[in-house]
Amino acid sequence: MRRALALTALFFLAGPLPSGAQDASAAAVAEPFKVGTFEIGGIPKVGIVLRDRFVVDLGAANYALERNPAYPRIPLPADMLDLIARYEYGMKPRLYEIVDHVVARGLLTSARPDYVHELEDVRTLPPIMYPGKILNAAVNFYSHVNESGNDAERAAARRERRENRGVPYLFLKPSRGAVVGNGDPIVLPHGRDRIDWEVELGAVIGRTAKYVSANDAEKYVFGYMVTLDISDRGGRPPGGNPMTSDWFVGKGHDTFAPQGPWIVPKEFYGNPMERLRQTLSIGDEQVQEATAGDMIHSLWELIEYGSSIITLFPGDVINNGTSGGTAAGVANQRGEAVRYLQPGQIVTASIDGIGTLRLPVVSEDAPEGLTGAQLPPVSSYRGRRPGG
């Protein structure tokens, strides 16, 4: 524990490395890679992903590399959180050395060692198990402003928002329990029949950040992944506390924070405010598509705002918000009943240059033995579900 605290203090005092140095090191590696967490032999392990097809077991590959006396021994990260915290402090060069070794010797295509796995042969877990905190931006795309209004109302609301952007709105989303990985199911809570979808870019913080300027925010990012903000639009039942908005109910259920399938270190992705394109499909139907040009506040402004409230630590995640094309928005634009998520559907969320999450939707069995203090079915206070 004392050593971990000392390392954390070192990271904080050291501050960000020059971005030029990061760009130069990225050019030195044999080929770009991604990092993730995978179940290999029944054990969660950090892996290096190459060509979106191969997973290199970091621990086993490092052991093989260090058998050559030319490579000094280094302590391995305990998990992805540890890797992220140490990436700029000794781990990045070692990952580059492993990738160079594997690629130069053709170990992906022939004489494959036992530490190189086909992606399809291992289970993909959430990359970070688990983030210390997840910050989500609410209504941060112009196309998501007043989606339920008519054309004139939407135009007026978006015009007003452009003229008065204000500061971002961030909310906390639970981590362990809510975070799931690629292929894991999105579970529709019993009786909650207004579950919506939102694809987002997840920016993974790479170093301790407090009062970070938007001008410097990119230096504090480790990398990027695909995330989803699954949302319960059913709201609270009437009575009791008079508050009408409940973000815990709306955002906090189990499986409501899918992340992955891996993290792309920032040196291999570039500036998301220049290249971002995020899409989401339900089955074969694409319902969301957006680029960074539709964002109200930039990712860097979100980091500045978030770090002005709470210190951000390595492995924390900031999600950029979602665009138009949510369930209510799609229904309004087509003049049809709202179609929320249904059991049996497949949600596919993608970000160009990062990857794709595919998650089946399943229902939850009715709970038993409760006293009545639980969150009730939406139908008990809102009647029949729209469109159902």
C-alpha positions in Angstrom: 0.0 0.0 0.0 2.8 2.4 0.9 4.5 1.7 -2.4 1.2 2.3 -4.3 0.7 5.7 -2.6 4.3 6.7 -3.4 3.8 5.8 -7.1 0.5 7.8 -7.1 2.3 10.8 -5.7 5.1 10.4 -8.3 2.5 10.4 -11.1 0.9 13.5 -9.7 4.1 15.5 -9.3 5.6 14.4 -12.6 2.7 15.9 -14.7 2.1 15.1 -18.4 4.9 14.3 -20.8 5.3 16.4 -23.9 2.9 15.3 -26.6 5.7 15.4 -29.1 7.5 12.7 -27.2 4.4 10.5 -27.3 4.0 11.0 -31.0 7.6 10.0 -31.6 7.3 6.9 -29.6 4.2 5.8 -31.4 6.0 6.0 -34.7 8.7 3.7 -33.3 6.5 0.6 -32.7 6.2 -2.1 -35.4 2.4 -1.7 -35.6 -0.4 -0.1 -33.6 -2.1 -2.1 -30.9 -5.0 -2.0 -28.4 -5.1 -3.2 -24.9 -7.9 -5.1 -23.0 -8.7 -7.6 -20.4 -9.4 -11.2 -21.5 -10.3 -14.4 -19.7 -7.5 -16.8 -20.6 -7.5 -20.2 -19.0 -10.3 -19.1 -16.7 -8.3 -16.1 -15.4 -8.7 -12.4 -16.2 -5.5 -11.2 -17.9 -4.3 -8.0 -19.5 -3.7 -8.6 -23.2 -2.3 -6.7 -26.2 -4.6 -6.8 -29.2 -3.0 -6.9 -32.7 -4.9 -6.5 -36.0 -8.2 -6.9 -34.1 -7.6 -10.6 -34.3 -4.8 -11.7 -32.0 -4.5 -11.3 -28.2 -1.0 -11.4 -26.7 -1.0 -12.4 -23.0 1.0 -9.6 -21.6 2.4 -11.5 -18.6 3.4 -14.6 -20.5 4.9 -12.5 -23.4 6.9 -10.4 -21.0 8.3 -13.5 -19.3 9.4 -14.9 -22.6 11.0 -11.5 -23.6 12.9 -11.2 -20.3 14.6 -14.6 -20.8 16.8 -12.5 -23.2 19.3 -10.7 -20.9 19.1 -7.7 -23.3 15.7 -6.8 -21.8 15.7 -5.7 -18.2 13.2 -7.1 -15.8 10.2 -4.9 -14.9 7.4 -5.5 -12.5 4.2 -6.4 -14.4 1.0 -4.5 -13.9 -1.5 -6.3 -11.6 -4.4 -5.3 -13.9 -5.5 -2.7 -16.4 -5.8 0.0 -13.8 -2.2 -0.6 -12.9 -1.1 -0.7 -16.5 -2.8 2.7 -17.2 -1.2 4.3 -14.2 2.3 3.1 -15.2 2.0 3.4 -19.0 4.0 6.6 -19.3 6.4 5.4 -16.5 8.0 2.3 -17.9 5.2 0.2 -19.3 4.8 1.8 -22.7 8.3 1.0 -23.9 7.9 -2.6 -22.7 4.6 -3.0 -24.6 6.3 -1.6 -27.7 9.2 -4.1 -27.2 6.7 -7.0 -27.0 4.9 -5.9 -30.1 8.1 -5.5 -32.0 9.3 -8.9 -30.9 6.1 -10.7 -31.9 5.7 -8.9 -35.2 9.4 -9.1 -36.3 9.6 -12.8 -35.7 6.3 -13.5 -37.5 4.8 -15.0 -34.3 1.3 -14.0 -35.4 1.2 -16.2 -38.5 3.6 -19.1 -37.9 5.2 -20.9 -35.0 2.8 -19.1 -32.8 3.8 -19.3 -29.1 1.2 -20.3 -26.5 0.9 -16.7 -25.3 -0.6 -15.6 -28.6 -4.3 -16.4 -28.9 -7.0 -15.9 -31.5 -9.4 -13.4 -30.3 -12.3 -15.8 -30.9 -10.7 -18.3 -28.6 -10.7 -16.1 -25.5 -13.5 -14.3 -23.6 -13.4 -10.5 -23.9 -14.0 -8.9 -20.5 -14.5 -5.2 -19.7 -11.2 -3.5 -20.4 -11.1 -1.9 -16.9 -12.3 -4.1 -14.0 -13.4 -1.6 -12.7 -13.2 2.2 -13.2 -13.0 4.2 -10.0 -15.7 6.5 -11.4 -17.6 7.0 -14.7 -18.7 10.6 -15.6 -21.3 10.9 -18.4 -22.2 14.1 -20.3 -25.9 14.7 -20.5 -27.4 16.2 -23.7 -24.0 17.1 -25.2 -25.0 16.7 -28.9 -27.2 19.2 -30.6 -29.1 16.4 -32.3 -30.0 15.1 -28.9 -31.6 18.4 -27.7 -35.4 18.1 -27.3 -35.6 15.0 -29.5 -39.3 14.5 -28.5 -40.3 17.9 -30.0 -41.6 18.6 -33.5 -39.3 20.1 -36.1 -39.9 23.7 -35.1 -39.4 23.0 -31.4 -36.2 21.0 -32.0 -34.8 23.8 -34.2 -35.7 26.4 -31.6 -34.2 24.4 -28.7 -31.0 23.8 -30.6 -30.6 27.4 -31.6 -31.1 28.5 -28.0 -28.5 26.0 -26.8 -26.0 27.3 -29.4 -26.5 30.8 -28.1 -26.2 29.7 -24.5 -24.0 26.7 -24.1 -23.4 27.2 -20.4 -21.2 24.6 -18.7 -21.4 20.9 -19.3 -23.7 18.7 -17.3 -22.0 15.6 -15.9 -23.5 12.8 -13.9 -21.9 9.8 -12.1 -22.7 6.3 -13.3 -22.1 3.2 -11.2 -19.0 1.1 -12.0 -18.9 -2.5 -10.8 -22.2 -4.1 -11.5 -23.1 -1.7 -14.3 -19.9 -2.2 -16.3 -20.0 -5.2 -18.7 -18.0 -6.2 -21.7 -18.4 -7.2 -25.3 -20.9 -10.1 -25.7 -22.3 -9.7 -22.2 -26.1 -9.2 -22.0 -27.9 -6.0 -21.4 -30.4 -7.1 -18.7 -33.9 -5.4 -18.8 -34.8 -5.0 -15.1 -38.1 -6.6 -14.2 -41.0 -4.4 -15.0 -38.9 -1.6 -16.4 -40.1 -1.5 -20.0 -38.7 1.9 -21.2 -35.1 1.0 -21.6 -33.2 3.2 -24.1 -29.8 3.1 -25.8 -27.0 5.7 -26.1 -23.6 5.1 -27.8 -20.8 7.2 -26.5 -17.0 7.6 -26.7 -15.3 6.7 -23.5 -12.1 8.7 -22.7 -9.9 6.8 -20.2 -7.9 9.1 -17.9 -4.2 8.3 -17.8 -2.8 10.5 -15.1 -4.0 12.3 -12.0 -5.9 15.5 -13.1 -7.3 18.4 -11.0 -8.2 21.8 -12.5 -6.9 20.7 -15.9 -7.3 23.3 -18.7 -9.2 22.2 -21.8 -6.0 23.3 -23.7 -4.0 20.6 -21.9 -6.7 18.0 -21.3 -5.5 15.6 -24.1 -2.2 15.1 -22.3 -4.1 13.5 -19.4 -5.9 10.9 -21.5 -4.6 7.3 -21.8 -6.9 6.2 -24.6 -10.4 5.6 -25.9 -13.0 2.9 -26.0 -16.6 2.4 -27.0 -19.2 2.8 -24.3 -23.0 2.7 -23.9 -25.2 4.6 -21.5 -28.2 2.4 -21.2 -31.0 4.4 -19.7 -34.3 3.7 -17.9 -36.9 6.3 -19.1 -39.5 5.0 -16.7 -38.8 7.5 -13.9 -39.9 7.4 -10.3 -43.3 6.3 -9.0 -45.4 9.2 -7.5 -45.5 9.9 -3.8 -42.7 10.2 -1.2 -39.9 12.5 -2.1 -41.3 15.1 -4.5 -38.3 15.2 -6.8 -39.3 14.1 -10.3 -35.9 13.4 -11.7 -34.0 10.4 -10.5 -30.6 9.8 -12.2 -29.9 6.7 -10.1 -33.1 5.0 -11.4 -32.4 6.3 -14.9 -28.8 5.3 -15.2 -27.8 3.0 -12.4 -29.1 -0.5 -13.1 -26.9 -3.5 -13.5 -25.4 -3.9 -17.0 -26.2 -0.3 -17.9 -22.6 0.7 -18.6 -21.1 -1.6 -21.3 -17.5 -0.7 -22.2 -14.9 -2.0 -24.6 -14.2 -4.1 -26.4 -10.7 -2.8 -25.7 -8.9 0.5 -25.2 -7.0 2.2 -28.1 -4.0 4.2 -26.6 -4.3 7.7 -27.7 -1.2 7.7 -29.8 -2.9 5.3 -32.2 -6.2 7.0 -32.5 -5.5 10.7 -32.9 -7.7 13.7 -31.9 -11.3 12.5 -31.4 -12.5 16.0 -31.9 -11.3 15.7 -35.5 -12.1 12.1 -36.4 -14.9 10.8 -34.1 -17.7 8.9 -35.8 -20.0 6.8 -33.5 -22.9 4.7 -34.6 -25.5 2.3 -33.0 -27.8 -0.3 -34.5 -30.6 -2.3 -33.1 -30.5 -5.6 -35.1 -29.8 -4.6 -38.7 -31.3 -1.1 -38.3 -28.9 1.8 -37.7 -30.5 4.4 -35.4 -27.6 6.6 -34.4 -24.8 8.2 -36.2 -22.8 11.2 -35.1 -19.5 13.0 -35.4 -17.6 15.4 -33.1 -19.0 18.3 -35.0 -22.4 17.8 -33.4 -21.0 18.0 -29.9 -22.0 21.0 -27.7 -18.9 20.8 -25.4 -15.7 19.3 -26.6 -14.2 16.3 -24.8 -11.5 18.6 -23.5 -14.1 20.9 -22.0 -15.7 18.0 -20.3 -12.4 17.0 -18.7 -11.8 20.6 -17.6 -15.2 20.8 -16.1 -15.1 17.4 -14.4 -11.6 18.0 -13.0 -12.7 21.3 -11.6 -15.2 19.4 -9.3 -13.4 16.2 -8.5 -9.9 14.8 -9.0 -9.6 12.4 -11.9 -7.4 9.4 -11.5 -5.9 6.9 -13.9 -8.6 4.5 -15.2 -11.5 6.9 -14.5 -13.7 7.3 -17.6 -15.4 10.3 -19.1 -18.1 9.7 -21.7 -18.8 12.3 -24.3 -22.6 12.0 -24.5 -24.8 10.7 -27.2 -26.5 12.0 -30.3 -30.0 12.0 -31.7 -31.5 8.6 -32.6 -32.5 7.4 -29.1 -35.8 5.5 -28.9 -38.0 8.5 -28.3 -36.2 10.5 -30.9 -36.5 7.8 -33.6 -40.2 7.4 -32.9 -40.9 11.1 -33.0 -39.1 11.6 -36.3 -41.0 8.7 -37.9 -44.4 9.5 -36.3 -44.7 6.1 -34.7 -45.0 4.6 -31.2 -41.8 4.5 -29.1 -40.0 1.2 -29.4 -37.7 0.6 -26.4 -35.3 -2.3 -26.1 -36.9 -5.7 -26.2 -35.5 -9.2 -25.2 -33.9 -11.0 -28.1 -32.5 -7.8 -29.8 -28.8 -7.3 -30.5 -27.4 -3.8 -29.8 -24.3 -3.0 -31.9 -22.3 0.1 -31.0 -19.2 1.2 -33.0 -16.7 3.9 -33.2 -14.5 4.1 -36.2 -10.9 3.4 -35.4 -11.7 1.9 -32.0 -14.0 -1.1 -32.3 -17.5 -2.6 -31.9 -19.6 -3.8 -28.9 -22.3 -6.3 -29.6 -24.6 -7.1 -26.7 -27.7 -9.3 -26.6 -30.8 -7.9 -24.8 -32.4 -10.3 -22.2 -35.2 -10.0 -19.7 -34.9 -10.4 -15.9 -37.0 -12.8 -13.9 -39.4 -11.4 -11.4 -37.8 -11.0 -7.9 -39.3 -12.8 -5.0 -39.5 -12.1 -1.3 -39.4 -8.3 -1.4 -41.3 -6.1 1.0 -42.6 -3.5 -1.5 -39.8 -1.0 -1.0 -38.2 -2.0 -4.4 -38.4 0.0 -7.6 -41.8 -1.0 -9.0 -42.8 -1.9 -12.6 -43.4 1.2 -14.7 -46.9 -0.1 -15.6 -47.9 0.2 -11.9 -47.9 4.0 -12.2 -47.7 4.9 -15.9 -50.1 2.3 -17.3 -49.6 0.7 -20.6 -46.1 1.1 -22.2 -46.1 3.4 -25.3 -46.2 1.2 -28.4 -46.5 -2.0 -26.3 
